[in-house]
């Protein structure tokens, strides 16, 4: 039996969190995968959890949330000794899920299936050094207005009709 530690952000995304987490845990059970769930409570919490939790008995540490949750899990993993690291898996449950869209996995079920089949893939990691601080990222680094634009786009999605306009709202509001 495989074991997955799920680090989950209950504040991420637009889905009903309780429904999402119950669905994910049940799907993992269908694949005979044992899970442990830890919910984050504040910014930076996922980084601390991954850095400080004993993960030696897990096959994977799973970030369930959006790009911010993945960012924190990634950075927590890189704060560990190399020999103590585990593969990072991802269940998309954020607003944009940019990284998951980039690699072509947009549904929770598709993600769970890949985790269950141990379908890993190498990805490039970006290292940014800011004075004494070192940060890692998987697909982008942004500052300033990037978050403001994302929040604005999300607030305007409800007025974007028909449905096909919702899919491009981020791109439109970034231009």
DRENVEX-873511 format. One record per residue: residue number from 0; x, y, z of N, C-alpha, C in turn; residue in three letters. Coordinates in Angstrom, 2 decimals, decimal comma, padded with zeros to 5 digits. Example, Ala and Ser with C-alpha at 12.3 -4.5 7.8 and 13.67 -1.06 7.14 Angstrom:
<nodes>
NODE:n:n_xx:n_yy:n_zz:ca_xx:ca_yy:ca_zz:c_xx:c_yy:c_zz:res
NODE:0:013,19:-005,69:007,80:012,30:-004,50:007,80:013,20:-003,30:007,80:Ala;
NODE:1:012,85:-002,25:007,08:013,67:-001,06:007,14:012,90:000,03:007,87:Ser;
</nodes>
This chain:
<nodes>
NODE:n:n_xx:n_yy:n_zz:ca_xx:ca_yy:ca_zz:c_xx:c_yy:c_zz:res
NODE:0:000,84:-001,19:000,00:000,00:000,00:000,00:000,88:001,24:000,00:Unk;
NODE:1:000,53:002,19:-000,83:001,23:003,47:-000,88:000,69:004,40:000,20:Unk;
NODE:2:001,55:005,32:000,63:001,14:006,32:001,61:001,44:007,72:001,07:Unk;
NODE:3:000,44:008,58:001,17:000,57:009,95:000,69:000,22:010,91:001,82:Unk;
NODE:4:001,10:011,87:002,05:000,83:012,96:002,99:000,23:014,10:002,19:Unk;
NODE:5:-001,01:014,48:002,50:-001,67:015,58:001,80:-001,54:016,84:002,64:Unk;
NODE:6:-000,90:017,85:002,07:-000,84:019,17:002,69:-001,87:020,00:001,93:Unk;
NODE:7:-002,93:020,39:002,62:-004,07:021,01:001,93:-004,36:022,40:002,47:Unk;
NODE:8:-004,69:023,29:001,54:-005,06:024,66:001,89:-006,58:024,81:001,79:Unk;
NODE:9:-007,28:024,85:002,92:-008,74:024,94:002,89:-009,27:026,27:002,34:Unk;
NODE:10:-008,40:027,26:002,20:-008,83:028,57:001,69:-008,62:028,73:000,19:Unk;
NODE:11:-007,98:027,77:-000,45:-007,66:027,93:-001,87:-008,86:027,57:-002,74:Unk;
NODE:12:-008,90:028,19:-003,89:-009,84:027,79:-004,93:-011,26:028,26:-004,77:Unk;
NODE:13:-012,05:027,79:-005,69:-013,46:028,18:-005,74:-014,38:027,00:-005,46:Unk;
NODE:14:-013,82:025,79:-005,33:-014,63:024,61:-005,04:-014,98:024,55:-003,57:Unk;
NODE:15:-016,05:023,84:-003,24:-016,39:023,59:-001,86:-015,29:022,70:-001,27:Unk;
NODE:16:-014,57:023,21:-000,29:-013,40:022,50:000,22:-013,76:021,14:000,80:Unk;
NODE:17:-014,76:021,08:001,65:-015,12:019,80:002,29:-015,49:018,75:001,25:Unk;
NODE:18:-016,27:019,15:000,24:-016,61:018,19:-000,82:-015,36:017,73:-001,55:Unk;
NODE:19:-014,47:018,66:-001,86:-013,24:018,33:-002,58:-012,36:017,38:-001,79:Unk;
NODE:20:-012,13:017,67:-000,53:-011,23:016,83:000,26:-011,83:015,45:000,46:Unk;
NODE:21:-013,14:015,37:000,69:-013,78:014,05:000,83:-013,68:013,25:-000,46:Unk;
NODE:22:-013,89:013,90:-001,58:-013,78:013,24:-002,88:-012,37:012,70:-003,08:Unk;
NODE:23:-011,37:013,52:-002,82:-009,98:013,13:-003,03:-009,60:011,95:-002,13:Unk;
NODE:24:-009,94:012,03:-000,86:-009,60:010,94:000,07:-010,30:009,65:-000,35:Unk;
NODE:25:-011,56:009,72:-000,74:-012,28:008,52:-001,19:-011,67:007,93:-002,46:Unk;
NODE:26:-011,26:008,79:-003,39:-010,62:008,29:-004,62:-009,29:007,61:-004,30:Unk;
NODE:27:-008,52:008,19:-003,39:-007,28:007,53:-002,98:-007,57:006,16:-002,38:Unk;
NODE:28:-008,62:006,07:-001,55:-009,00:004,78:-000,96:-009,34:003,77:-002,06:Unk;
NODE:29:-010,01:004,23:-003,12:-010,34:003,33:-004,23:-009,10:002,72:-004,86:Unk;
NODE:30:-007,99:003,42:-004,77:-006,72:002,93:-005,30:-005,85:002,27:-004,22:Unk;
NODE:31:-006,45:002,06:-003,05:-005,74:001,43:-001,93:-004,52:002,25:-001,50:Unk;
NODE:32:-004,69:003,56:-001,49:-003,63:004,47:-001,06:-004,03:005,08:000,28:Unk;
NODE:33:-003,16:004,92:001,25:-003,39:005,47:002,58:-003,01:006,95:002,58:Unk;
NODE:34:-003,85:007,78:003,18:-003,56:009,21:003,21:-003,54:009,73:004,65:Unk;
NODE:35:-002,75:010,75:004,82:-002,76:011,55:006,04:-002,99:012,98:005,59:Unk;
NODE:36:-003,95:013,65:006,20:-004,29:015,02:005,81:-003,84:016,00:006,88:Unk;
NODE:37:-003,13:017,03:006,43:-002,80:018,16:007,30:-003,27:019,42:006,58:Unk;
NODE:38:-004,13:020,19:007,25:-004,64:021,44:006,68:-003,76:022,61:007,11:Unk;
NODE:39:-003,51:023,50:006,17:-002,74:024,70:006,50:-003,67:025,72:007,15:Unk;
NODE:40:-003,07:026,60:007,94:-003,88:027,61:008,62:-003,45:029,05:008,35:Unk;
NODE:41:-002,28:029,22:007,74:-001,79:030,56:007,48:-000,71:030,53:006,39:Unk;
NODE:42:-000,40:031,69:005,89:000,63:031,81:004,85:001,96:031,29:005,40:Unk;
NODE:43:002,62:030,46:004,61:003,90:029,89:005,00:003,78:028,59:005,79:Unk;
NODE:44:002,56:028,22:006,16:002,35:027,03:006,98:002,77:025,76:006,24:Unk;
NODE:45:002,43:025,65:004,96:002,79:024,45:004,19:004,30:024,28:004,12:Unk;
NODE:46:005,03:025,37:003,96:006,49:025,31:003,93:007,02:024,73:005,24:Unk;
NODE:47:006,52:025,27:006,36:006,96:024,79:007,68:006,60:023,33:007,88:Unk;
NODE:48:005,37:022,95:007,50:004,93:021,56:007,67:005,83:020,59:006,92:Unk;
NODE:49:006,12:020,90:005,67:006,94:019,99:004,86:008,37:019,95:005,40:Unk;
NODE:50:008,86:021,07:005,82:010,23:021,14:006,36:010,35:020,35:007,66:Unk;
NODE:51:009,35:020,45:008,55:009,47:019,92:009,91:008,82:018,56:010,16:Unk;
NODE:52:007,92:018,12:009,30:007,21:016,86:009,52:008,09:015,68:009,12:Unk;
NODE:53:008,02:014,61:009,89:008,73:013,38:009,53:007,97:012,75:008,36:Unk;
NODE:54:008,58:012,79:007,18:007,92:012,27:005,98:008,55:010,96:005,50:Unk;
NODE:55:009,39:010,37:006,33:010,13:009,18:005,91:009,23:007,99:005,56:Unk;
NODE:56:008,03:007,91:006,12:007,15:006,77:005,85:006,21:007,01:004,66:Unk;
NODE:57:006,32:008,17:004,03:005,43:008,51:002,92:006,13:008,30:001,57:Unk;
NODE:58:005,34:007,90:000,59:005,85:007,75:-000,77:005,82:009,07:-001,52:Unk;
NODE:59:004,97:009,98:-001,05:004,80:011,26:-001,73:004,23:012,28:-000,75:Unk;
NODE:60:004,59:013,53:-000,97:003,94:014,65:-000,27:003,11:015,36:-001,32:Unk;
NODE:61:001,83:015,43:-001,08:000,88:015,95:-002,06:000,40:017,35:-001,68:Unk;
NODE:62:000,58:018,30:-002,57:000,07:019,65:-002,38:-001,35:019,70:-002,95:Unk;
NODE:63:-002,34:019,92:-002,08:-003,72:020,06:-002,55:-004,14:021,49:-002,31:Unk;
NODE:64:-004,25:022,23:-003,40:-004,60:023,64:-003,34:-004,29:024,23:-004,69:Unk;
NODE:65:-003,83:025,45:-004,67:-003,47:026,12:-005,92:-001,97:026,26:-006,06:Unk;
NODE:66:-001,58:027,19:-006,90:-000,16:027,40:-007,16:000,58:027,86:-005,91:Unk;
NODE:67:-000,08:028,60:-005,04:000,55:029,05:-003,80:000,87:027,90:-002,87:Unk;
NODE:68:-000,06:026,96:-002,76:000,17:025,78:-001,92:001,32:024,96:-002,48:Unk;
NODE:69:001,33:024,76:-003,78:002,42:024,03:-004,43:003,76:024,75:-004,20:Unk;
NODE:70:003,77:026,06:-004,33:004,97:026,86:-004,10:005,51:026,62:-002,69:Unk;
NODE:71:004,62:026,64:-001,70:005,05:026,44:-000,31:005,56:025,02:-000,07:Unk;
NODE:72:004,86:024,01:-000,61:005,30:022,62:-000,44:006,67:022,43:-001,09:Unk;
NODE:73:006,85:022,96:-002,29:008,13:022,87:-002,99:009,25:023,49:-002,16:Unk;
NODE:74:009,01:024,68:-001,64:010,04:025,36:-000,86:010,33:024,65:000,45:Unk;
NODE:75:009,31:024,07:001,07:009,53:023,27:002,28:010,39:022,05:001,98:Unk;
NODE:76:010,15:021,41:000,83:010,92:020,22:000,46:012,38:020,58:000,23:Unk;
NODE:77:012,64:021,73:-000,40:014,02:022,13:-000,66:014,75:022,61:000,59:Unk;
NODE:78:014,02:022,82:001,68:014,66:023,15:002,96:015,13:021,89:003,69:Unk;
NODE:79:014,75:020,73:003,20:015,15:019,45:003,79:016,48:018,98:003,19:Unk;
NODE:80:017,17:018,12:003,90:018,35:017,47:003,32:017,91:016,68:002,10:Unk;
NODE:81:018,76:016,63:001,11:018,42:015,97:-000,14:017,98:014,51:000,08:Unk;
NODE:82:018,63:013,80:000,97:018,31:012,38:001,20:016,96:012,21:001,92:Unk;
NODE:83:016,44:013,27:002,53:015,18:013,19:003,27:013,98:013,66:002,46:Unk;
NODE:84:014,20:014,02:001,21:013,11:014,53:000,37:012,26:013,38:-000,19:Unk;
NODE:85:011,03:013,71:-000,53:010,11:012,78:-001,15:009,57:013,42:-002,43:Unk;
NODE:86:009,09:012,63:-003,36:008,45:013,22:-004,54:007,24:014,07:-004,13:Unk;
NODE:87:007,03:015,13:-004,88:005,87:016,00:-004,65:004,81:015,65:-005,68:Unk;
NODE:88:003,60:015,42:-005,21:002,47:015,23:-006,10:001,51:016,40:-005,89:Unk;
NODE:89:000,58:016,57:-006,83:-000,30:017,74:-006,78:-001,73:017,34:-007,11:Unk;
NODE:90:-002,67:017,83:-006,30:-004,10:017,73:-006,60:-004,58:019,17:-006,82:Unk;
NODE:91:-005,02:019,50:-008,04:-005,45:020,88:-008,29:-006,74:021,21:-007,54:Unk;
NODE:92:-006,68:022,26:-006,73:-007,87:022,72:-006,02:-007,79:024,23:-005,80:Unk;
NODE:93:-007,07:024,90:-006,68:-006,91:026,34:-006,55:-007,80:027,09:-007,52:Unk;
NODE:94:-007,57:028,36:-007,63:-008,33:029,20:-008,55:-007,82:029,07:-009,97:Unk;
NODE:95:-006,51:029,25:-010,14:-005,95:029,20:-011,48:-005,28:027,90:-011,84:Unk;
NODE:96:-004,62:027,27:-010,89:-003,89:026,02:-011,12:-002,98:026,11:-012,34:Unk;
NODE:97:-002,24:027,18:-012,42:-001,39:027,46:-013,58:-000,42:026,32:-013,88:Unk;
NODE:98:000,27:025,83:-012,86:001,25:024,78:-013,09:000,58:023,53:-013,65:Unk;
NODE:99:-000,52:023,14:-013,07:-001,20:021,92:-013,51:-001,72:022,08:-014,94:Unk;
NODE:100:-002,19:023,27:-015,28:-002,62:023,51:-016,66:-001,43:023,41:-017,61:Unk;
NODE:101:-000,29:023,90:-017,17:000,92:023,85:-018,00:001,32:022,42:-018,33:Unk;
NODE:102:001,16:021,51:-017,37:001,54:020,12:-017,63:000,36:019,27:-018,12:Unk;
NODE:103:-000,79:019,90:-018,33:-001,92:019,21:-018,95:-002,75:018,33:-018,04:Unk;
NODE:104:-002,73:018,62:-016,74:-003,56:017,87:-015,79:-004,45:018,87:-015,06:Unk;
NODE:105:-005,73:018,87:-015,41:-006,61:019,88:-014,84:-007,66:019,32:-013,89:Unk;
NODE:106:-007,84:018,00:-013,83:-008,88:017,47:-012,95:-008,25:016,73:-011,77:Unk;
NODE:107:-008,97:016,72:-010,67:-008,50:016,01:-009,49:-008,39:014,51:-009,78:Unk;
NODE:108:-009,36:013,96:-010,48:-009,34:012,53:-010,78:-008,12:012,16:-011,62:Unk;
NODE:109:-007,83:012,95:-012,63:-006,67:012,69:-013,48:-005,39:012,72:-012,65:Unk;
NODE:110:-005,31:013,65:-011,74:-004,14:013,77:-010,88:-004,01:012,55:-009,97:Unk;
NODE:111:-005,12:012,13:-009,37:-005,12:010,97:-008,48:-004,72:009,71:-009,25:Unk;
NODE:112:-005,23:009,57:-010,45:-004,87:008,40:-011,27:-003,37:008,35:-011,54:Unk;
NODE:113:-002,78:009,49:-011,83:-001,33:009,53:-012,10:-000,54:009,21:-010,83:Unk;
NODE:114:-001,01:009,72:-009,70:-000,34:009,42:-008,43:-000,44:007,92:-008,13:Unk;
NODE:115:-001,64:007,36:-008,31:-001,86:005,94:-008,03:-001,01:005,04:-008,92:Unk;
NODE:116:-000,79:005,46:-010,15:000,02:004,67:-011,09:001,50:005,03:-011,02:Unk;
NODE:117:001,83:005,91:-010,07:003,21:006,37:-009,89:003,77:006,93:-011,20:Unk;
NODE:118:002,96:007,72:-011,89:003,37:008,33:-013,16:004,06:009,67:-012,87:Unk;
NODE:119:005,29:009,58:-012,50:006,03:010,81:-012,21:006,69:011,32:-013,47:Unk;
NODE:120:007,09:012,56:-013,41:007,80:013,15:-014,54:008,73:014,23:-014,01:Unk;
NODE:121:009,88:014,35:-014,62:010,80:015,40:-014,18:010,30:016,77:-014,65:Unk;
NODE:122:010,53:017,76:-013,84:010,20:019,14:-014,21:011,37:020,04:-013,82:Unk;
NODE:123:011,51:021,12:-014,53:012,54:022,09:-014,20:012,11:022,88:-012,97:Unk;
NODE:124:013,08:023,21:-012,13:012,82:024,03:-010,95:013,64:025,30:-011,09:Unk;
NODE:125:012,97:026,42:-010,90:013,62:027,72:-010,96:014,07:028,12:-009,57:Unk;
NODE:126:015,30:028,56:-009,45:015,85:029,01:-008,17:016,05:030,52:-008,25:Unk;
NODE:127:015,46:031,23:-007,31:015,61:032,68:-007,25:016,29:033,05:-005,93:Unk;
NODE:128:017,35:033,82:-006,03:018,07:034,26:-004,85:017,77:035,74:-004,65:Unk;
NODE:129:017,21:036,05:-003,49:016,82:037,44:-003,16:017,55:037,82:-001,87:Unk;
NODE:130:018,73:038,38:-002,00:019,54:038,67:-000,81:019,94:037,36:-000,16:Unk;
NODE:131:019,54:037,18:001,10:019,84:035,95:001,83:018,78:034,88:001,64:Unk;
NODE:132:017,67:035,23:001,02:016,57:034,28:000,85:016,66:033,57:-000,50:Unk;
NODE:133:016,43:032,26:-000,47:016,41:031,45:-001,67:015,00:030,88:-001,81:Unk;
NODE:134:014,40:031,09:-002,98:013,06:030,58:-003,25:013,10:029,72:-004,51:Unk;
NODE:135:012,21:028,74:-004,55:012,11:027,84:-005,69:010,71:027,95:-006,28:Unk;
NODE:136:010,62:027,77:-007,59:009,35:027,83:-008,28:009,36:026,83:-009,43:Unk;
NODE:137:008,16:026,42:-009,85:008,06:025,44:-010,93:007,72:026,04:-012,27:Unk;
NODE:138:006,96:027,13:-012,31:006,58:027,62:-013,63:006,63:029,13:-013,81:Unk;
NODE:139:006,67:029,87:-012,74:006,74:031,32:-012,91:007,11:031,99:-011,60:Unk;
NODE:140:007,59:033,20:-011,74:007,82:034,06:-010,59:007,16:035,39:-010,93:Unk;
NODE:141:006,39:035,88:-010,01:005,71:037,15:-010,24:005,77:038,00:-008,98:Unk;
NODE:142:005,58:039,27:-009,14:005,54:040,17:-008,00:004,66:041,35:-008,36:Unk;
NODE:143:004,30:042,08:-007,37:003,51:043,28:-007,62:002,10:042,98:-008,08:Unk;
NODE:144:001,79:043,39:-009,32:000,42:043,36:-009,81:-000,08:041,98:-010,21:Unk;
NODE:145:000,77:040,97:-010,31:000,30:039,65:-010,77:-000,85:039,14:-009,92:Unk;
NODE:146:-000,72:039,24:-008,60:-001,79:038,78:-007,72:-003,01:039,67:-007,84:Unk;
NODE:147:-002,81:040,98:-007,92:-003,94:041,91:-008,06:-004,75:041,61:-009,32:Unk;
NODE:148:-004,05:041,32:-010,41:-004,72:041,00:-011,67:-005,53:039,72:-011,53:Unk;
NODE:149:-004,94:038,72:-010,88:-005,63:037,45:-010,69:-006,90:037,63:-009,87:Unk;
NODE:150:-006,83:038,41:-008,81:-008,00:038,66:-007,96:-009,06:039,42:-008,74:Unk;
NODE:151:-008,66:040,43:-009,52:-009,60:041,19:-010,33:-010,27:040,28:-011,36:Unk;
NODE:152:-009,49:039,46:-012,03:-010,05:038,55:-013,03:-011,07:037,62:-012,40:Unk;
NODE:153:-010,75:037,08:-011,23:-011,68:036,18:-010,55:-012,98:036,89:-010,21:Unk;
NODE:154:-012,88:038,14:-009,76:-014,10:038,86:-009,39:-014,97:039,17:-010,61:Unk;
NODE:155:-014,38:039,21:-011,79:-015,13:039,53:-013,00:-015,62:038,31:-013,77:Unk;
NODE:156:-015,22:037,12:-013,34:-015,63:035,90:-014,04:-017,14:035,78:-014,09:Unk;
NODE:157:-017,82:036,12:-013,00:-019,27:035,93:-012,96:-020,00:036,78:-014,00:Unk;
NODE:158:-019,37:037,85:-014,46:-020,05:038,66:-015,49:-019,64:038,25:-016,89:Unk;
NODE:159:-018,69:037,29:-016,98:-018,21:036,84:-018,29:-019,13:035,76:-018,83:Unk;
NODE:160:-020,02:036,12:-019,67:-020,92:035,17:-020,32:-020,74:035,30:-021,82:Unk;
NODE:161:-020,90:034,31:-022,59:-021,18:032,94:-022,22:-019,98:032,27:-021,56:Unk;
NODE:162:-020,16:031,01:-021,17:-019,17:030,24:-020,42:-017,80:030,26:-021,06:Unk;
NODE:163:-017,70:030,24:-022,38:-016,37:030,21:-023,01:-015,54:031,44:-022,66:Unk;
NODE:164:-016,19:032,55:-022,33:-015,44:033,74:-021,94:-014,78:033,57:-020,58:Unk;
NODE:165:-015,36:032,74:-019,72:-014,75:032,50:-018,41:-013,36:031,92:-018,55:Unk;
NODE:166:-013,19:031,06:-019,53:-011,89:030,40:-019,70:-010,79:031,38:-020,06:Unk;
NODE:167:-011,12:032,46:-020,70:-010,09:033,39:-021,11:-010,02:034,64:-020,25:Unk;
NODE:168:-010,81:034,69:-019,18:-010,87:035,91:-018,38:-009,51:036,30:-017,82:Unk;
NODE:169:-008,69:035,36:-017,38:-007,37:035,70:-016,86:-006,52:036,34:-017,94:Unk;
NODE:170:-006,51:035,75:-019,12:-005,70:036,29:-020,21:-006,16:037,68:-020,58:Unk;
NODE:171:-007,46:037,87:-020,68:-008,01:039,17:-021,07:-007,66:040,25:-020,06:Unk;
NODE:172:-007,82:039,93:-018,76:-007,57:040,93:-017,75:-006,09:041,15:-017,48:Unk;
NODE:173:-005,24:040,27:-017,96:-003,80:040,47:-017,86:-003,31:041,38:-018,97:Unk;
NODE:174:-004,01:041,43:-020,07:-003,62:042,29:-021,16:-003,94:043,71:-020,82:Unk;
</nodes>
